[in-house]
Amino acid sequence: MNAPLICPRAALDGYLQARYLTAEQLSAASGLPVARLDDLVAAGCMPGPSYEIHAAETIHAFVNDVATTVVERPMARWFARDLVPWLAALAPRLTTTSPQALVPEIAATLKADFRTGLARHARGEAAFDGVIDRAGEIDEARLDAHFAEHVLVHWRRGTWGICVYDSHRMENVARKTLAVVRLRRLTEDGRKSAYTAPEATAVRAAIAEYDAIVPPFSPHDHHESSRAQLGEAALAVLNQEQSD
């Protein structure tokens, strides 16, 4: 879970404005009313917002100096910009089919694209969770479970819009997943304190692959990201070794 906000609000606002669209902006870009976007999110036809800004209403009882939050109200919702092409492709299908009827087809397409990404980017070195092994073999039952319990859940939540470039393409989510798996293995989950020359070369290549698919995290999230805990932790060790 996120720690309390540790960055200036202006820095967070700048990040959001550069990388995301408000519900109103996404509506204007897609030509769909905000209420229609909400319906699509509820049905599972598109991801929800990656960020929400809330305002809390509190009551202060000065008899005991206790503050109680009464209600939180959403002030702004920020959606990944790559939902614009997603909605452009989805819109024609919505003219003849209900969002609810499209959900199974969308999920099947997303899973097929995720599977394609695993096969394309594993390169025989990034096994994880029994879904794909070091030989590149995919366990279909485990893939089904991982996709349903993790990939699709986070797609609907808008999570991938934070940590994957072009997150509407599940092949990219698979590539990001494998990039993190690779970094975890090579850096011993970010704890490795020394590298041989071949190990250093492999780690730098893995960091480059990670950077190619994972965008910068916000000032609010960066400290918890795999970039900070894996890539930057490893680079600190490598750079120190280089300077010694």
N, C-alpha and C positions, 0 to 999 in steps of 0.2 A: 504494500500500500504506500501511497505517496506520503512523504513527510510534510509538515506544514510548509506553506509557501515560503521559499527562501530567496526569491528574486523580486526585483522591483516590478510592480504591475506594468509599467510602461514597456519593460523588456518583454514580458509575456504578451502584451497586446500587439507589439510589433511582430512577434513571431507568428501569432495567430492570423493577423491580417495578411502576412506574406504567404502563408501556406494553406489557409483554409477559407471557406466561404460561410457567412452566416446563413441561416435558413432563408432569409429574405433574398440574399444574393444568389443562393443556389436556385431559388424559385425563379428569379429573373433570368438566370443563365439557362435554365432548363425549360422555361415556359410552363412549368407546373405550379399551381398554387401551393402555398405552404401546407394547407390542410391536406392536399393530395400527397405531398411528400410525407407527412405524418402517417397517412394511411399506408403508404408503401413500406415505411419503416416498421410499423406495427404488424403488417402482414409477413414481413421477412423478405421483401423484394429488393431492399437496398439497405446499406448500413446506416446505423444511427449516427449521431454526432460524435466526433472524436473528443470534443471538449464541450463542457457546459460551464458557464459562469453563473453562479447563484448569488442572490442577496438574501441574507438572513435577517429576520425580524426578531428582536430579543426584548425581553422584559427585564429590567433591573429592579430588584427589590432591595432598597437601601437599608431596610431593617437588618438584613444579614449580608448585604453586599453580594448577592447571588444574581447572576445573569442567566436567564433561561431562554433558549431559542424556541420561539413559538411556531414559526413557519419559515421555510426557505422557498424563494421564488426564482425560477430560471430567468436570467437577464439576457443571455445570449447563448445560442447554440452554434458551434463551429463544425462544419462538415468538410471532409477531404475534397479538394478541388477535382480530383479525378472522378468524382461522382457525376460530373457533367457529361463525359462520354458514356458512362454507364447508363445514365438516364436517357441519353439520346438513342442508345441502342434498345433500351427497354420500352420507350414510349410507343412505338408502332405496335408492339405486342399487346399493349394495354387497351388498344382500341377494340380488340375482339375477345380478349380474355381477362378475367378478373385477376387481381393481384394474388388472391389466395390460390387460384388454380395454377398460377405460374410458379409457385414456390417449389414444388418437387422438381420441376424441370430446371429451375435456376440452381438448386442445390446439387443436382446431378452434374450440371455443366461445371460448376465451381469445383466439385470433387475431381472430375476428369482433368481439369486444368491443373489442379494441385498435384495430381498423380504424374502428369506430364512433367511438371517442374521438378519433382523428386527424381524422376528417371534422367532428366537432362542435366541436373546440377550436382547430383551426389558424387559423381566421378569416383565411385568405389572407395571413398574415404570418410564418409560422414554418416555412419549408421546412427539411428536413434530410435529409442522406445520400441524396438522390435518391428517398426514399420518398414524400414529398409535396412538391409545388412551391408557389410563392407563389400560384398560382391555385387551390390546393386539390386539384389532380389527384394521385391516388395511383397510383404505379407498382406493380402487383400483384406482379411478380417480385421487386422490391427489398423490398417489404413482407414477402413470404414469407421472404426471406433474413434481413432484420433481425429478424423475429419469432423465427425458429428459432435464430439465432446469438446474439441478445442478450436479447430480452424473455423468452423461455421459459427460457433458461439461468438468468437471474437470478431468475425466478419460482421455479424449483426450488431455488435456493440460499437463498431467503429474503431476498434483497437488498431487494426492494420493500417488505418489512415494516419496513424501516428508514426509507425515504425517501418513502413515499406513504401518505396517509390512505386507509383502506379499501382496502388493497392487494390484496384478493382480487378486486376489480373491475378488469379490464384497461383499461376506459375511463379510470379514474383514473391508471393508469400512463402512458397516452398523453397525458393532460392534463399530467402532471408532466414528461414528456419534452419537450413543446412549450413549457412554461413555461421550462425551462432553455435550450432553443434560442433562445427569444425574448430572454432575458436576455443570453445570450452575444453575440447580434447587436447589441443595443442598447448594451452596455457594452464592446464590442470585447474580449470574453473577459475582462472584469474589469479591463482595462488603460486604459480611457478616462479621461482626467484632467480633462476639462471638458465641460460640457453646455450647450446652448442651452436657453431656456425650454421650447420644444416637446419637445426631447429629454428634459428633466428630467421633464416630465409623463408621457411615454411610459414612462420607466424606473420611475417610482413606481407606475404602473399595472401594469407587468410584475412588480414586486416583490410587489404585493398579490395578483396572480394566483398567483404562486409560493407565497406564504405560505398561500394558501387550500387548497393541495393537498399541500404538503410539511410534515410535522411537524418539531418541533425535533430536532436531532441530539443524540446523547449527548455528554457532556463529552469523551469519548475521540475522537469522530469529527468534532466540529464544525469544527475548523480546516481539515479537508480537504474540507468540504462545499461544494456550489455556493452554499449560503446565505452562507457566509463569503467565498468567493472571488469571487462575482458580486454578490449582493444587498447584503451589508454593505460590500463594497469600493465599490460605486457610491454607497451612502448616505453613506459617509464623504466622498466628493467632493461630493455634492449638499449635504450639511449645511454643509460648509466654504464652499462657494460662497454659500450662503444667509446665512452669518454675516459674510462679507466685505463 
